């Protein structure tokens, strides 16, 4: 038979466990107000900056970015234009966190980043006649694709095992054949759809980007005139 004291202790223990469960349970979706964390110093021409959702969104949500390139779970990279005229408006970055089952509306957060006037070296000579800045993945009509004339092998960072691996880099090839910008591909297609971040040592990624920036191409041509286009360059490490 259970004594009165035992019943009191058992009841207290059950109440304590219930309270702990309530305290540690995740808040319902929509009850959390998200915001974007980013360094708010002015962004120079062509510079990149990491933007992060805070608090980190749950695993069962989609994180949809506008004005920034997804980089990892709850993170994205924003890039300033290659030419920033005085008085240019700030960059607008928006994110929407949505439950995967689409059962409830998404929760949005926005921020702005000021721009510092200037230009990336070589930007004045980058575009073809009447051309606007192409974005990666956008259609650019060409008669001839760019062809690599000078390639530079990456320098393997010290202290890292020399294992065979490939880093994919997006390169903006100007009408001069020079690379104005090189950006690593940070995500890959996940099984079952969607995207997932690519896990690699940042030193490997930086070495690949540094190498591609030194490549020289025969530029793409449209109606006989050289134009700027994005290309994808696989950079291989190891044997």
ZATI-813736 format. One record per residue (C-alpha): residue number from 1; residue in one letter; x negated, y, z negated. Coordinates in steps of 0.2 Angstrom, whole numbers. Example, Ala and Ser with C-alpha at 12.3 -4.5 7.8 and 13.67 -1.06 7.14 Angstrom:
<recs>
[rec 1 'A' [-62 -22 -39]],
[rec 2 'S' [-68 -5 -36]],
</recs>
This chain:
<recs>
[rec 1 'X' [0 0 0]],
[rec 2 'X' [-6 17 4]],
[rec 3 'X' [-8 29 -10]],
[rec 4 'X' [-2 47 -10]],
[rec 5 'X' [-20 54 -10]],
[rec 6 'X' [-24 43 5]],
[rec 7 'X' [-8 49 15]],
[rec 8 'X' [-13 67 11]],
[rec 9 'X' [-31 64 18]],
[rec 10 'X' [-25 55 33]],
[rec 11 'X' [-12 68 37]],
[rec 12 'X' [-26 82 35]],
[rec 13 'X' [-38 72 47]],
[rec 14 'X' [-24 70 60]],
[rec 15 'X' [-20 89 59]],
[rec 16 'X' [-39 93 61]],
[rec 17 'X' [-40 82 76]],
[rec 18 'X' [-25 90 84]],
[rec 19 'X' [-32 108 81]],
[rec 20 'X' [-48 103 88]],
[rec 21 'X' [-40 97 104]],
[rec 22 'X' [-30 113 106]],
[rec 23 'X' [-46 123 103]],
[rec 24 'X' [-56 114 116]],
[rec 25 'X' [-43 112 129]],
[rec 26 'X' [-46 122 145]],
[rec 27 'X' [-34 137 147]],
[rec 28 'X' [-21 135 160]],
[rec 29 'X' [-25 141 178]],
[rec 30 'X' [-20 159 179]],
[rec 31 'X' [-24 163 161]],
[rec 32 'X' [-42 167 165]],
[rec 33 'X' [-47 184 172]],
[rec 34 'X' [-62 182 184]],
[rec 35 'X' [-75 195 188]],
[rec 36 'X' [-90 196 199]],
[rec 37 'X' [-107 198 192]],
[rec 38 'X' [-120 207 203]],
[rec 39 'X' [-135 219 201]],
[rec 40 'X' [-127 236 205]],
[rec 41 'X' [-143 245 211]],
[rec 42 'X' [-142 250 229]],
[rec 43 'X' [-145 237 242]],
[rec 44 'X' [-158 241 255]],
[rec 45 'X' [-156 237 274]],
[rec 46 'X' [-156 219 277]],
[rec 47 'X' [-158 214 259]],
[rec 48 'X' [-149 200 251]],
[rec 49 'X' [-141 199 234]],
[rec 50 'X' [-133 185 223]],
[rec 51 'X' [-115 187 217]],
[rec 52 'X' [-108 175 204]],
[rec 53 'X' [-90 172 198]],
[rec 54 'X' [-88 173 179]],
[rec 55 'X' [-83 163 170]],
[rec 56 'X' [-88 148 181]],
[rec 57 'X' [-72 142 190]],
[rec 58 'X' [-66 124 186]],
[rec 59 'X' [-71 110 197]],
[rec 60 'X' [-53 107 203]],
[rec 61 'X' [-53 124 212]],
[rec 62 'X' [-57 132 229]],
[rec 63 'X' [-68 147 228]],
[rec 64 'X' [-65 158 244]],
[rec 65 'X' [-77 172 248]],
[rec 66 'X' [-74 188 259]],
[rec 67 'X' [-89 198 262]],
[rec 68 'X' [-102 186 256]],
[rec 69 'X' [-109 169 261]],
[rec 70 'X' [-106 154 249]],
[rec 71 'X' [-122 148 241]],
[rec 72 'X' [-117 136 227]],
[rec 73 'X' [-103 133 215]],
[rec 74 'X' [-96 150 211]],
[rec 75 'X' [-110 159 219]],
[rec 76 'X' [-113 168 236]],
[rec 77 'X' [-125 179 244]],
[rec 78 'X' [-121 196 251]],
[rec 79 'X' [-132 205 264]],
[rec 80 'X' [-134 223 269]],
[rec 81 'X' [-133 229 287]],
[rec 82 'X' [-149 230 296]],
[rec 83 'X' [-147 248 299]],
[rec 84 'X' [-139 259 286]],
[rec 85 'X' [-134 277 290]],
[rec 86 'X' [-133 290 277]],
[rec 87 'X' [-116 291 269]],
[rec 88 'X' [-112 273 274]],
[rec 89 'X' [-98 266 263]],
[rec 90 'X' [-102 253 250]],
[rec 91 'X' [-100 234 253]],
[rec 92 'X' [-84 226 248]],
[rec 93 'X' [-85 208 241]],
[rec 94 'X' [-70 198 236]],
[rec 95 'X' [-67 181 229]],
[rec 96 'X' [-51 171 227]],
[rec 97 'X' [-51 156 215]],
[rec 98 'X' [-37 144 220]],
[rec 99 'X' [-32 127 213]],
[rec 100 'X' [-35 113 225]],
[rec 101 'X' [-17 107 224]],
[rec 102 'X' [-11 124 229]],
[rec 103 'X' [2 123 216]],
[rec 104 'X' [-1 141 210]],
[rec 105 'X' [-7 157 218]],
[rec 106 'X' [-25 161 218]],
[rec 107 'X' [-34 173 206]],
[rec 108 'X' [-44 187 214]],
[rec 109 'X' [-59 197 209]],
[rec 110 'X' [-68 211 219]],
[rec 111 'X' [-83 222 217]],
[rec 112 'X' [-93 235 227]],
[rec 113 'X' [-111 237 231]],
[rec 114 'X' [-119 254 236]],
[rec 115 'X' [-130 255 251]],
[rec 116 'X' [-147 264 252]],
[rec 117 'X' [-150 272 270]],
[rec 118 'X' [-164 264 280]],
[rec 119 'X' [-167 251 293]],
[rec 120 'X' [-176 235 294]],
[rec 121 'X' [-192 236 304]],
[rec 122 'X' [-189 231 322]],
[rec 123 'X' [-170 234 321]],
[rec 124 'X' [-171 248 333]],
[rec 125 'X' [-177 237 347]],
[rec 126 'X' [-167 221 342]],
[rec 127 'X' [-150 223 352]],
[rec 128 'X' [-147 221 370]],
[rec 129 'X' [-139 235 381]],
[rec 130 'X' [-122 239 373]],
[rec 131 'X' [-123 225 361]],
[rec 132 'X' [-116 225 343]],
[rec 133 'X' [-124 216 329]],
[rec 134 'X' [-120 197 331]],
[rec 135 'X' [-114 187 315]],
[rec 136 'X' [-120 169 314]],
[rec 137 'X' [-107 158 322]],
[rec 138 'X' [-100 172 333]],
[rec 139 'X' [-99 170 352]],
[rec 140 'X' [-112 179 362]],
[rec 141 'X' [-112 176 381]],
[rec 142 'X' [-129 171 388]],
[rec 143 'X' [-136 165 404]],
[rec 144 'X' [-152 158 396]],
[rec 145 'X' [-154 152 379]],
[rec 146 'X' [-169 158 369]],
[rec 147 'X' [-185 147 369]],
[rec 148 'X' [-198 146 356]],
[rec 149 'X' [-215 152 363]],
[rec 150 'X' [-225 152 346]],
[rec 151 'X' [-221 141 331]],
[rec 152 'X' [-229 142 314]],
[rec 153 'X' [-229 127 303]],
[rec 154 'X' [-224 129 285]],
[rec 155 'X' [-236 129 271]],
[rec 156 'X' [-232 116 259]],
[rec 157 'X' [-231 124 241]],
[rec 158 'X' [-244 117 229]],
[rec 159 'X' [-238 106 215]],
[rec 160 'X' [-223 99 225]],
[rec 161 'X' [-224 81 231]],
[rec 162 'X' [-226 81 250]],
[rec 163 'X' [-211 71 254]],
[rec 164 'X' [-203 71 271]],
[rec 165 'X' [-188 83 272]],
[rec 166 'X' [-180 96 283]],
[rec 167 'X' [-174 114 279]],
[rec 168 'X' [-162 122 291]],
[rec 169 'X' [-165 140 294]],
[rec 170 'X' [-154 153 304]],
[rec 171 'X' [-164 165 313]],
[rec 172 'X' [-159 181 322]],
[rec 173 'X' [-170 182 338]],
[rec 174 'X' [-170 200 345]],
[rec 175 'X' [-171 205 363]],
[rec 176 'X' [-190 207 360]],
[rec 177 'X' [-191 189 356]],
[rec 178 'X' [-196 193 338]],
[rec 179 'X' [-186 186 323]],
[rec 180 'X' [-178 200 314]],
[rec 181 'X' [-170 189 300]],
[rec 182 'X' [-171 172 294]],
[rec 183 'X' [-159 164 282]],
[rec 184 'X' [-159 146 275]],
[rec 185 'X' [-143 136 276]],
[rec 186 'X' [-138 133 258]],
[rec 187 'X' [-123 122 260]],
[rec 188 'X' [-119 105 269]],
[rec 189 'X' [-102 96 273]],
[rec 190 'X' [-96 86 259]],
[rec 191 'X' [-89 68 261]],
[rec 192 'X' [-70 70 262]],
[rec 193 'X' [-71 88 268]],
[rec 194 'X' [-76 105 261]],
[rec 195 'X' [-94 110 258]],
[rec 196 'X' [-107 107 244]],
[rec 197 'X' [-124 116 240]],
[rec 198 'X' [-140 108 246]],
[rec 199 'X' [-151 103 232]],
[rec 200 'X' [-169 108 236]],
[rec 201 'X' [-184 116 227]],
[rec 202 'X' [-183 135 231]],
[rec 203 'X' [-201 135 235]],
[rec 204 'X' [-198 124 249]],
[rec 205 'X' [-184 135 256]],
[rec 206 'X' [-195 150 254]],
[rec 207 'X' [-209 142 264]],
[rec 208 'X' [-197 137 278]],
[rec 209 'X' [-190 155 279]],
[rec 210 'X' [-208 163 279]],
[rec 211 'X' [-213 151 293]],
[rec 212 'X' [-198 155 304]],
[rec 213 'X' [-200 174 302]],
[rec 214 'X' [-217 172 311]],
[rec 215 'X' [-210 163 326]],
[rec 216 'X' [-209 171 343]],
[rec 217 'X' [-196 167 357]],
[rec 218 'X' [-193 170 375]],
[rec 219 'X' [-177 179 371]],
[rec 220 'X' [-159 175 377]],
[rec 221 'X' [-153 183 393]],
[rec 222 'X' [-136 189 398]],
[rec 223 'X' [-134 195 416]],
[rec 224 'X' [-152 197 417]],
[rec 225 'X' [-155 208 402]],
[rec 226 'X' [-162 201 385]],
[rec 227 'X' [-150 201 371]],
[rec 228 'X' [-151 196 352]],
[rec 229 'X' [-143 180 346]],
[rec 230 'X' [-144 168 331]],
[rec 231 'X' [-152 151 333]],
[rec 232 'X' [-154 137 321]],
[rec 233 'X' [-172 131 317]],
[rec 234 'X' [-175 114 308]],
[rec 235 'X' [-191 116 298]],
[rec 236 'X' [-199 99 294]],
[rec 237 'X' [-210 96 279]],
[rec 238 'X' [-221 80 277]],
[rec 239 'X' [-225 66 289]],
</recs>
